[in-house]
Amino acid sequence: MDKVQRMARENGVVIFSNSTCCLCYAVSILFQDLGVIPYVHEIDHDPEGKETEKALMRMGCNAMVPAVFIGGKLVGSTNEVMSLHLKGSLIQLIKPYMPN
């Protein structure tokens, strides 16, 4: 869990992903289209991937991937990110991580 929390704190927008997950890719592209390059950590390429998955579950991730953190806080998965985007709230959350 420390590794997940450290990555979330050290990077503005973090997506815990699997390399073959189309929803993970879609969320990543959404952030890029909004002007933020997220830090993407592909769990399936991580030797400690199983521990990372367990940590994400303990933190409250319903869907294993994508698990999105903004500003060190868990936002959720695809549904939560898209809901924030449709409400217009996502931009406010990522504004500090957008280039000037």
All heavy atoms as an XYZ file, in Angstrom:
766
protein
N       0.827     -1.186      0.000
C       0.000      0.000      0.000
C       0.874      1.255      0.000
O       0.498      2.260     -0.582
C      -0.931     -0.005      1.207
C      -1.969      1.065      1.127
S      -3.650      0.657      1.596
C      -3.611      0.361      3.302
N       2.048      1.179      0.640
C       2.953      2.325      0.668
C       3.380      2.728     -0.733
O       3.468      3.914     -1.041
C       4.193      2.005      1.506
C       3.871      1.878      2.990
O       2.816      2.375      3.408
O       4.678      1.275      3.714
N       3.651      1.741     -1.577
C       4.091      2.012     -2.946
C       3.000      2.771     -3.710
O       3.287      3.748     -4.405
C       4.418      0.690     -3.645
C       4.825      0.812     -5.079
C       5.109     -0.568     -5.656
C       5.433     -0.509     -7.119
N       5.732     -1.838     -7.672
N       1.766      2.335     -3.573
C       0.639      2.983     -4.253
C       0.499      4.414     -3.751
O       0.385      5.354     -4.543
C      -0.666      2.194     -4.032
C      -1.874      2.974     -4.523
C      -0.589      0.836     -4.711
N       0.531      4.610     -2.454
C       0.368      5.944     -1.874
C       1.520      6.861     -2.278
O       1.302      8.036     -2.575
C       0.258      5.852     -0.357
C      -1.041      5.222      0.078
C      -1.100      4.957      1.563
O      -0.085      4.728      2.213
N      -2.312      4.973      2.110
N       2.726      6.323     -2.325
C       3.886      7.121     -2.720
C       3.750      7.585     -4.166
O       3.956      8.755     -4.472
C       5.183      6.328     -2.533
C       6.434      7.119     -2.886
C       7.725      6.361     -2.615
N       7.688      4.924     -2.818
C       7.741      4.312     -4.003
N       7.812      5.011     -5.113
N       7.732      2.994     -4.089
N       3.386      6.664     -5.065
C       3.208      7.026     -6.472
C       2.113      8.079     -6.626
O       2.252      9.018     -7.417
C       2.858      5.798     -7.312
C       4.052      5.024     -7.751
S       3.574      3.816     -9.000
C       3.822      2.323     -8.093
N       1.035      7.921     -5.870
C      -0.086      8.861     -5.955
C       0.322     10.245     -5.457
O      -0.104     11.252     -6.014
C      -1.276      8.336     -5.161
N       1.152     10.300     -4.416
C       1.611     11.581     -3.877
C       2.617     12.260     -4.795
O       2.621     13.477     -4.928
C       2.289     11.361     -2.520
C       1.397     11.454     -1.337
C       2.188     11.543     -0.028
N       3.386     10.719      0.037
C       3.430      9.450      0.449
N       2.328      8.850      0.829
N       4.562      8.784      0.486
N       3.493     11.473     -5.406
C       4.601     12.031     -6.187
C       4.210     12.463     -7.595
O       4.976     13.152     -8.256
C       5.748     11.014     -6.267
C       6.421     10.783     -4.931
C       7.459      9.677     -4.973
O       7.633      9.038     -6.033
O       8.108      9.451     -3.932
N       3.046     12.061     -8.064
C       2.600     12.379     -9.419
C       1.207     12.985     -9.336
O       0.364     12.508     -8.583
C       2.573     11.114    -10.283
C       3.939     10.468    -10.366
O       4.791     10.906    -11.124
N       4.175      9.428     -9.568
N       0.961     14.012    -10.127
C      -0.333     14.694    -10.072
C      -1.504     13.814    -10.437
O      -2.483     13.721     -9.720
N      -1.394     13.141    -11.591
C      -2.459     12.256    -12.059
C      -1.831     10.887    -12.308
O      -0.903     10.760    -13.099
C      -3.113     12.781    -13.355
C      -4.183     11.818    -13.855
C      -3.704     14.171    -13.134
N      -2.337      9.886    -11.606
C      -1.796      8.523    -11.703
C      -2.915      7.581    -12.106
O      -4.013      7.637    -11.551
C      -1.195      8.047    -10.360
C      -0.647      6.637    -10.482
C      -0.121      9.000     -9.886
N      -2.601      6.718    -13.076
C      -3.544      5.678    -13.480
C      -2.863      4.335    -13.281
O      -1.827      4.072    -13.890
C      -3.967      5.828    -14.952
C      -4.603      7.194    -15.200
C      -4.926      4.703    -15.349
C      -4.875      7.497    -16.663
N      -3.437      3.514    -12.411
C      -2.991      2.138    -12.289
C      -3.761      1.363    -13.344
O      -4.986      1.416    -13.392
C      -3.235      1.598    -10.872
C      -2.291      2.202     -9.878
C      -2.622      3.375     -9.220
C      -1.056      1.623     -9.642
C      -1.747      3.962     -8.324
C      -0.174      2.199     -8.747
C      -0.517      3.366     -8.081
N      -3.021      0.671    -14.199
C      -3.574      0.160    -15.445
C      -3.089     -1.255    -15.716
O      -2.180     -1.748    -15.061
C      -3.085      1.104    -16.557
O      -3.397      0.632    -17.825
N      -3.705     -1.885    -16.695
C      -3.188     -3.104    -17.313
C      -2.952     -2.769    -18.775
O      -3.770     -2.072    -19.396
C      -4.164     -4.277    -17.211
C      -4.060     -4.990    -15.886
O      -2.995     -5.069    -15.293
N      -5.176     -5.498    -15.398
N      -1.893     -3.270    -19.343
C      -1.504     -2.893    -20.705
C      -2.527     -3.306    -21.753
O      -2.582     -2.709    -22.818
C      -0.135     -3.473    -21.045
O      -0.155     -4.875    -20.952
N      -3.364     -4.296    -21.455
C      -4.347     -4.772    -22.433
C      -5.764     -4.260    -22.176
O      -6.698     -4.665    -22.853
C      -4.376     -6.313    -22.450
O      -4.703     -6.771    -21.137
C      -3.029     -6.883    -22.888
N      -5.909     -3.337    -21.222
C      -7.237     -2.852    -20.827
C      -7.633     -1.649    -21.678
O      -7.000     -0.585    -21.617
C      -7.214     -2.486    -19.345
S      -8.714     -1.685    -18.761
N      -8.706     -1.793    -22.443
C      -9.155     -0.698    -23.314
C      -9.719      0.469    -22.511
O      -9.581      1.623    -22.919
C     -10.146     -1.200    -24.355
S     -11.654     -1.879    -23.669
N     -10.343      0.207    -21.369
C     -10.859      1.296    -20.537
C      -9.717      2.111    -19.934
O      -9.812      3.335    -19.817
C     -11.766      0.758    -19.437
C     -13.094      0.169    -19.915
C     -13.855     -0.444    -18.748
C     -13.930      1.204    -20.623
N      -8.642      1.437    -19.566
C      -7.458      2.129    -19.048
C      -6.903      3.062    -20.109
O      -6.563      4.216    -19.839
C      -6.382      1.128    -18.635
S      -6.875      0.045    -17.280
N      -6.833      2.563    -21.325
C      -6.336      3.357    -22.447
C      -7.244      4.564    -22.685
O      -6.770      5.687    -22.851
C      -6.252      2.485    -23.703
C      -5.812      3.234    -24.928
C      -4.481      3.584    -25.113
C      -6.729      3.607    -25.908
C      -4.070      4.285    -26.231
C      -6.338      4.307    -27.028
C      -5.008      4.640    -27.193
O      -4.607      5.344    -28.292
N      -8.547      4.344    -22.656
C      -9.509      5.425    -22.890
C      -9.382      6.519    -21.830
O      -9.414      7.715    -22.157
C     -10.931      4.876    -22.928
N      -9.221      6.140    -20.573
C      -9.082      7.122    -19.494
C      -7.777      7.903    -19.665
O      -7.740      9.123    -19.503
C      -9.174      6.435    -18.108
C      -8.744      7.370    -16.997
C     -10.585      5.944    -17.864
N      -6.720      7.198    -20.026
C      -5.432      7.853    -20.254
C      -5.534      8.877    -21.386
O      -5.052     10.015    -21.263
C      -4.372      6.804    -20.571
O      -3.144      7.414    -20.859
N      -6.180      8.501    -22.471
C      -6.360      9.405    -23.616
C      -7.224     10.608    -23.223
O      -6.960     11.734    -23.646
C      -6.955      8.649    -24.826
C      -5.950      7.632    -25.362
C      -7.397      9.610    -25.918
C      -4.643      8.223    -25.855
N      -8.242     10.389    -22.403
C      -9.075     11.495    -21.942
C      -8.218     12.550    -21.248
O      -8.315     13.739    -21.544
C     -10.173     11.001    -20.990
C     -10.964     12.096    -20.277
C     -11.753     12.953    -21.260
C     -11.881     11.490    -19.232
N      -7.375     12.108    -20.314
C      -6.518     13.055    -19.605
C      -5.580     13.775    -20.575
O      -5.396     14.989    -20.480
C      -5.721     12.367    -18.496
C      -6.539     12.112    -17.263
C      -6.934     10.834    -16.933
C      -6.928     13.156    -16.437
C      -7.698     10.586    -15.803
C      -7.690     12.929    -15.303
C      -8.074     11.638    -14.991
N      -5.013     13.033    -21.515
C      -4.121     13.665    -22.494
C      -4.875     14.694    -23.327
O      -4.361     15.787    -23.589
C      -3.492     12.602    -23.383
C      -2.492     11.733    -22.636
C      -1.939     10.631    -23.491
O      -1.603     10.840    -24.644
N      -1.828      9.429    -22.920
N      -6.093     14.371    -23.731
C      -6.910     15.314    -24.504
C      -7.245     16.573    -23.697
O      -7.432     17.653    -24.263
C      -8.205     14.663    -24.984
C      -7.990     13.678    -26.130
O      -6.878     13.650    -26.710
O      -8.944     12.938    -26.444
N      -7.304     16.422    -22.376
C      -7.586     17.560    -21.500
C      -6.313     18.330    -21.146
O      -6.368     19.330    -20.437
C      -8.296     17.092    -20.224
C      -9.693     16.516    -20.428
C     -10.230     15.934    -19.125
C     -10.638     17.554    -20.997
N      -5.169     17.854    -21.624
C      -3.916     18.578    -21.421
C      -3.027     18.088    -20.311
O      -2.075     18.770    -19.928
N      -3.315     16.918    -19.763
C      -2.500     16.361    -18.681
C      -1.938     15.012    -19.133
O      -2.682     14.172    -19.626
C      -3.343     16.166    -17.400
C      -2.571     15.418    -16.336
C      -3.819     17.493    -16.871
N      -0.643     14.852    -18.949
C      -0.032     13.554    -19.245
C       0.021     12.777    -17.929
O       0.800     13.107    -17.034
C       1.398     13.708    -19.823
C       1.385     14.611    -21.052
C       1.992     12.338    -20.125
C       0.550     14.120    -22.210
N      -0.835     11.761    -17.785
C      -0.862     11.012    -16.524
C       0.338     10.094    -16.397
O       0.928      9.675    -17.397
C      -2.151     10.201    -16.628
C      -2.341      9.998    -18.088
C      -1.799     11.238    -18.752
N       0.699      9.791    -15.166
C       1.687      8.757    -14.896
C       0.906      7.446    -14.913
O      -0.014      7.261    -14.119
C       2.352      8.975    -13.532
C       3.306      7.876    -13.171
C       4.603      7.881    -13.684
C       2.925      6.836    -12.338
C       5.487      6.858    -13.361
C       3.801      5.826    -12.015
C       5.081      5.846    -12.529
O       5.952      4.834    -12.218
N       1.232      6.560    -15.846
C       0.521      5.291    -15.985
C       1.414      4.174    -15.462
O       2.528      3.980    -15.948
C       0.126      5.029    -17.453
C      -0.573      3.679    -17.582
C      -0.768      6.145    -17.979
N       0.916      3.475    -14.458
C       1.645      2.339    -13.893
C       0.915      1.066    -14.308
O      -0.211      0.824    -13.862
C       1.717      2.438    -12.369
C       2.489      1.321    -11.756
N       3.858      1.292    -11.751
C       2.070      0.174    -11.172
C       4.261      0.177    -11.171
N       3.194     -0.517    -10.808
N       1.547      0.304    -15.192
C       0.925     -0.925    -15.684
C       1.209     -2.076    -14.717
O       2.326     -2.571    -14.627
C       1.398     -1.223    -17.096
C       0.889     -0.189    -18.076
C       1.268     -0.460    -19.507
O       2.167     -1.276    -19.764
O       0.647      0.174    -20.378
N       0.175     -2.465    -14.015
C       0.283     -3.485    -12.983
C       0.752     -4.812    -13.556
O       1.525     -5.533    -12.921
C      -1.070     -3.655    -12.254
C      -1.429     -2.371    -11.526
C      -1.024     -4.818    -11.278
C      -2.820     -2.357    -10.943
N       0.306     -5.132    -14.778
C       0.678     -6.435    -15.352
C       2.148     -6.494    -15.765
O       2.661     -7.566    -16.041
C      -0.233     -6.800    -16.534
C      -0.271     -5.759    -17.632
O      -0.087     -4.561    -17.346
O      -0.519     -6.142    -18.790
N       2.846     -5.370    -15.759
C       4.286     -5.353    -16.046
C       5.115     -5.167    -14.783
O       6.335     -5.063    -14.862
C       4.622     -4.241    -17.037
C       4.089     -4.508    -18.409
N       4.175     -3.591    -19.410
C       3.458     -5.573    -18.954
C       3.624     -4.081    -20.517
N       3.162     -5.282    -20.247
N       4.457     -5.120    -13.651
C       5.107     -4.899    -12.359
C       5.299     -6.242    -11.657
O       4.322     -6.967    -11.443
C       4.215     -3.978    -11.515
C       4.788     -3.664    -10.148
O       5.821     -4.232     -9.745
O       4.180     -2.822     -9.466
N       6.548     -6.576    -11.293
C       6.764     -7.839    -10.573
C       5.977     -7.915     -9.263
O       5.682     -9.002     -8.785
C       8.272     -7.865    -10.295
C       8.867     -6.806    -11.150
C       7.789     -5.853    -11.531
N       5.635     -6.765     -8.702
C       4.852     -6.726     -7.464
C       3.388     -6.400     -7.751
O       2.660     -5.894     -6.894
C       5.435     -5.675     -6.516
C       6.857     -5.967     -6.098
C       7.468     -4.823     -5.315
O       6.820     -3.775     -5.130
O       8.612     -4.987     -4.883
N       2.942     -6.719     -8.960
C       1.597     -6.372     -9.403
C       0.489     -6.913     -8.520
O      -0.500     -6.224     -8.263
N       0.621     -8.129     -8.055
C      -0.420     -8.723     -7.192
C      -0.552     -7.945     -5.889
O      -1.660     -7.724     -5.399
C      -0.116    -10.203     -6.902
C      -0.250    -11.088     -8.116
C      -1.689    -11.186     -8.562
C      -1.794    -12.063     -9.790
N      -3.021    -11.853    -10.524
N       0.583     -7.514     -5.331
C       0.545     -6.724     -4.097
C      -0.114     -5.373     -4.370
O      -0.874     -4.865     -3.548
C       1.949     -6.458     -3.549
C       2.867     -7.639     -3.268
C       2.195     -8.950     -2.925
O       1.327     -8.956     -2.053
O       2.548     -9.963     -3.504
N       0.175     -4.789     -5.524
C      -0.427     -3.511     -5.898
C      -1.936     -3.659     -6.029
O      -2.694     -2.811     -5.541
C       0.178     -2.988     -7.218
O       1.599     -2.858     -7.048
C      -0.401     -1.655     -7.616
N      -2.385     -4.736     -6.668
C      -3.825     -4.986     -6.798
C      -4.488     -5.093     -5.429
O      -5.554     -4.510     -5.200
C      -4.075     -6.274     -7.588
C      -3.794     -6.150     -9.059
C      -4.006     -7.457     -9.806
O      -4.276     -8.503     -9.170
O      -3.893     -7.430    -11.044
N      -3.864     -5.830     -4.517
C      -4.413     -5.992     -3.168
C      -4.490     -4.642     -2.450
O      -5.480     -4.341     -1.774
C      -3.563     -6.968     -2.358
C      -3.695     -8.401     -2.817
C      -2.755     -9.301     -2.031
C      -2.741    -10.705     -2.618
N      -1.729    -11.557     -1.990
N      -3.446     -3.828     -2.618
C      -3.425     -2.508     -1.983
C      -4.550     -1.636     -2.528
O      -5.234     -0.941     -1.765
C      -2.074     -1.835     -2.209
N      -4.759     -1.669     -3.834
C      -5.837     -0.878     -4.438
C      -7.195     -1.320     -3.918
O      -8.062     -0.483     -3.633
C      -5.777     -0.969     -5.960
C      -4.592     -0.255     -6.612
C      -4.471     -0.654     -8.083
C      -4.711      1.244     -6.462
N      -7.388     -2.611     -3.766
C      -8.653     -3.124     -3.231
C      -8.858     -2.649     -1.789
O      -9.958     -2.242     -1.417
C      -8.698     -4.652     -3.289
C      -8.766     -5.200     -4.701
S     -10.244     -4.706     -5.596
C     -11.407     -5.854     -4.931
N      -7.793     -2.684     -0.986
C      -7.899     -2.232      0.405
C      -8.203     -0.737      0.481
O      -8.809     -0.272      1.435
C      -6.608     -2.541      1.175
C      -6.459     -4.001      1.558
C      -5.365     -4.205      2.587
N      -4.060     -3.745      2.145
C      -3.165     -4.470      1.477
N      -3.429     -5.713      1.161
N      -2.006     -3.960      1.137
N      -7.778      0.009     -0.531
C      -8.017      1.457     -0.555
C      -9.422      1.796     -1.039
O      -9.817      2.956     -1.026
C      -6.972      2.137     -1.434
C      -5.575      2.006     -0.878
S      -4.342      2.644     -2.005
C      -4.325      4.351     -1.500
N     -10.152      0.795     -1.525
C     -11.536      1.016     -1.912
C     -11.821      1.003     -3.399
O     -12.904      1.406     -3.813
N     -10.884      0.544     -4.203
C     -11.122      0.443     -5.646
C     -12.077     -0.704     -5.918
O     -11.788     -1.845     -5.576
C      -9.822      0.199     -6.405
S      -8.714      1.592     -6.371
N     -13.217     -0.396     -6.500
C     -14.180     -1.442     -6.838
C     -13.713     -2.225     -8.051
O     -13.695     -3.442     -8.049
C     -15.552     -0.839     -7.095
C     -16.130     -0.194     -5.857
O     -15.817     -0.595     -4.751
N     -16.950      0.809     -6.038
N     -13.356     -1.516     -9.097
C     -12.797     -2.147    -10.284
C     -11.286     -2.058    -10.134
O     -10.755     -1.026     -9.747
C     -13.251     -1.420    -11.538
N     -10.603     -3.152    -10.445
C      -9.157     -3.179    -10.244
C      -8.462     -2.107    -11.072
O      -7.625     -1.378    -10.569
C      -8.615     -4.563    -10.610
C      -7.219     -4.786    -10.121
S      -7.104     -4.821     -8.334
C      -8.152     -6.185     -7.969
N      -8.796     -2.029    -12.336
C      -8.190     -1.032    -13.215
C      -9.249     -0.473    -14.143
O     -10.219     -1.164    -14.440
C      -7.024     -1.626    -14.058
C      -5.856     -1.977    -13.183
C      -7.459     -2.819    -14.883
N      -9.130      0.733    -14.586
C      -8.139      1.682    -14.115
C      -8.493      2.205    -12.729
O      -9.664      2.354    -12.397
C      -8.209      2.806    -15.145
C      -9.622      2.772    -15.646
C     -10.014      1.317    -15.605
N      -7.462      2.446    -11.950
C      -7.624      3.106    -10.656
C      -6.936      4.454    -10.792
O      -5.737      4.522    -11.037
C      -6.990      2.276     -9.544
N      -7.701      5.528    -10.677
C      -7.205      6.875    -10.948
C      -7.056      7.660     -9.651
O      -7.978      7.710     -8.835
C      -8.153      7.615    -11.913
C      -7.673      9.033    -12.163
C      -8.299      6.848    -13.221
N      -5.879      8.260     -9.505
C      -5.588      9.141     -8.377
C      -5.286     10.519     -8.938
O      -4.560     10.645     -9.927
C      -4.371      8.650     -7.598
C      -4.601      7.401     -6.805
C      -4.638      6.160     -7.415
C      -4.771      7.464     -5.426
C      -4.844      5.008     -6.684
C      -4.974      6.318     -4.687
C      -5.013      5.083     -5.311
N      -5.837     11.539     -8.311
C      -5.537     12.921     -8.679
C      -5.151     13.652     -7.403
O      -5.895     13.632     -6.426
C      -6.740     13.613     -9.356
C      -7.138     12.878    -10.632
C      -6.404     15.080     -9.652
C      -8.397     13.397    -11.301
N      -3.976     14.257     -7.436
C      -3.507     14.980     -6.255
C      -3.353     14.093     -5.041
O      -3.580     14.539     -3.919
N      -2.979     12.848     -5.256
C      -2.765     11.917     -4.156
C      -4.018     11.251     -3.624
O      -3.953     10.415     -2.736
N      -5.175     11.605     -4.175
C      -6.439     11.050     -3.684
C      -7.059     10.131     -4.716
O      -7.078     10.435     -5.917
C      -7.422     12.172     -3.358
C      -6.950     13.031     -2.219
C      -7.963     14.087     -1.881
C      -7.459     14.863     -0.696
N      -7.533     16.273     -0.835
N      -7.613      9.036     -4.240
C      -8.300      8.093     -5.111
C      -9.575      8.719     -5.641
O     -10.436      9.161     -4.873
C      -8.634      6.804     -4.349
C      -9.452      5.772     -5.111
C      -8.693      5.242     -6.326
C      -9.838      4.627     -4.183
N      -9.693      8.785     -6.975
C     -10.899      9.292     -7.622
C     -11.830      8.125     -7.925
O     -13.029      8.214     -7.756
C     -10.553     10.062     -8.914
C     -11.802     10.415     -9.692
C      -9.760     11.302     -8.582
N     -11.240      7.028     -8.388
C     -12.029      5.844     -8.706
C     -11.625      5.264    -10.038
O     -10.498      5.423    -10.488
N     -12.571      4.632    -10.672
C     -12.328      3.956    -11.938
C     -12.973      4.749    -13.080
O     -13.280      5.930    -12.940
C     -12.881      2.529    -11.864
O     -12.427      1.767    -12.952
N     -13.194      4.086    -14.175
C     -13.722      4.734    -15.379
C     -15.030      5.459    -15.105
O     -15.201      6.617    -15.519
C     -13.934      3.680    -16.493
O     -12.733      2.935    -16.656
C     -14.308      4.337    -17.792
N     -15.969      4.820    -14.430
C     -17.280      5.440    -14.182
C     -17.158      6.753    -13.418
O     -17.807      7.740    -13.768
C     -18.201      4.481    -13.420
C     -18.679      3.340    -14.282
O     -18.598      3.389    -15.503
N     -19.164      2.294    -13.636
N     -16.336      6.758    -12.381
C     -16.186      7.967    -11.580
C     -15.508      9.084    -12.379
O     -15.928     10.246    -12.313
C     -15.385      7.670    -10.303
C     -16.100      6.802     -9.301
C     -16.064      5.299     -9.617
O     -15.283      4.873    -10.492
O     -16.828      4.559     -8.979
N     -14.479      8.733    -13.140
C     -13.767      9.736    -13.942
C     -14.694     10.323    -15.001
O     -14.770     11.546    -15.172
C     -12.500      9.130    -14.593
C     -11.894     10.075    -15.614
C     -11.475      8.769    -13.522
N     -15.423      9.465    -15.706
C     -16.330      9.955    -16.749
C     -17.464     10.782    -16.162
O     -17.878     11.786    -16.738
C     -16.888      8.790    -17.569
C     -15.853      8.084    -18.390
S     -15.021      9.235    -19.506
C     -13.865      8.154    -20.296
N     -17.961     10.389    -15.008
C     -19.016     11.150    -14.344
C     -18.517     12.548    -13.986
O     -19.217     13.542    -14.221
C     -19.474     10.406    -13.088
O     -20.440     11.136    -12.399
N     -17.307     12.638    -13.424
C     -16.726     13.942    -13.111
C     -16.553     14.776    -14.376
O     -16.812     15.977    -14.372
C     -15.368     13.769    -12.426
C     -15.395     13.285    -10.979
C     -13.996     12.898    -10.526
C     -15.986     14.354    -10.074
N     -16.121     14.132    -15.444
C     -15.906     14.843    -16.705
C     -17.232     15.384    -17.257
O     -17.305     16.547    -17.671
C     -15.232     13.915    -17.716
C     -14.929     14.561    -19.030
N     -14.254     15.758    -19.131
C     -15.216     14.181    -20.299
C     -14.135     16.087    -20.409
N     -14.721     15.142    -21.138
N     -18.265     14.563    -17.231
C     -19.564     14.993    -17.754
C     -20.173     16.123    -16.923
O     -20.882     16.976    -17.452
C     -20.528     13.810    -17.838
C     -20.160     12.762    -18.893
C     -21.068     11.547    -18.776
C     -20.235     13.357    -20.293
N     -19.889     16.149    -15.621
C     -20.382     17.217    -14.748
C     -19.547     18.492    -14.878
O     -19.926     19.529    -14.349
C     -20.320     16.782    -13.282
C     -21.317     15.741    -12.890
C     -21.177     15.520    -11.394
C     -21.469     14.099    -11.032
N     -21.149     13.798     -9.635
N     -18.377     18.371    -15.519
C     -17.486     19.523    -15.642
C     -16.552     19.693    -14.460
O     -15.850     20.699    -14.352
N     -16.519     18.729    -13.564
C     -15.693     18.820    -12.354
C     -14.266     18.327    -12.545
O     -13.376     18.679    -11.772
C     -16.325     18.002    -11.221
O     -17.650     18.393    -11.011
N     -14.045     17.501    -13.554
C     -12.718     16.903    -13.742
C     -11.665     17.967    -14.041
O     -10.554     17.917    -13.504
C     -12.755     15.851    -14.849
C     -11.488     15.036    -15.056
C     -11.108     14.277    -13.790
C     -11.671     14.066    -16.214
N     -12.013     18.937    -14.853
C     -11.066     20.004    -15.217
C     -10.562     20.712    -13.959
O      -9.375     21.017    -13.848
C     -11.713     21.013    -16.195
C     -11.989     20.363    -17.537
C     -10.845     22.253    -16.363
C     -10.767     20.057    -18.359
N     -11.465     20.991    -13.029
C     -11.064     21.675    -11.793
C     -10.072     20.836    -10.993
O      -9.134     21.378    -10.407
C     -12.288     22.012    -10.938
C     -13.200     23.037    -11.569
C     -12.476     24.319    -11.945
O     -11.734     24.878    -11.150
N     -12.665     24.777    -13.170
N     -10.270     19.528    -10.979
C      -9.360     18.654    -10.236
C      -7.970     18.575    -10.868
O      -6.978     18.503    -10.163
C      -9.940     17.234    -10.145
C     -11.139     17.038     -9.240
C     -11.649     15.608     -9.347
C     -10.778     17.360     -7.808
N      -7.926     18.597    -12.203
C      -6.633     18.411    -12.871
C      -5.948     19.738    -13.224
O      -4.791     19.728    -13.643
C      -6.762     17.547    -14.141
C      -7.640     18.215    -15.197
C      -7.255     16.152    -13.799
C      -7.653     17.506    -16.533
N      -6.626     20.846    -13.015
C      -6.071     22.155    -13.379
C      -4.666     22.392    -12.815
O      -3.793     22.880    -13.524
C      -7.013     23.265    -12.942
C      -6.713     24.600    -13.587
C      -7.782     25.605    -13.242
C      -8.639     25.763    -14.461
N      -9.665     26.782    -14.328
N      -4.385     22.018    -11.548
C      -3.032     22.243    -11.030
C      -1.945     21.439    -11.755
O      -0.766     21.763    -11.643
C      -3.118     21.794     -9.566
C      -4.569     21.775     -9.235
C      -5.295     21.530    -10.515
N      -2.337     20.435    -12.509
C      -1.356     19.562    -13.176
C      -1.277     19.821    -14.666
O      -0.607     19.101    -15.400
C      -1.705     18.098    -12.880
C      -1.924     17.912    -11.402
C      -3.197     17.745    -10.891
C      -0.856     17.997    -10.512
C      -3.412     17.632     -9.524
C      -1.063     17.897     -9.154
C      -2.342     17.718     -8.669
O      -2.533     17.619     -7.323
N      -1.969     20.857    -15.116
C      -1.952     21.230    -16.522
C      -0.796     22.200    -16.754
O      -0.537     23.056    -15.912
C      -3.280     21.878    -16.934
C      -4.470     20.958    -16.782
S      -6.036     21.806    -17.021
C      -6.279     21.481    -18.736
N      -0.135     22.076    -17.910
C       0.932     23.043    -18.199
C       0.342     24.434    -18.391
O      -0.800     24.575    -18.842
C       1.555     22.522    -19.503
C       0.625     21.497    -20.043
C      -0.310     21.100    -18.948
N       1.093     25.420    -18.007
C       0.593     26.813    -18.097
C       0.512     27.294    -19.498
O       1.070     27.168    -20.395
C       1.468     27.740    -17.271
C       1.330     27.413    -15.798
O       0.285     26.974    -15.374
N       2.384     27.623    -15.043
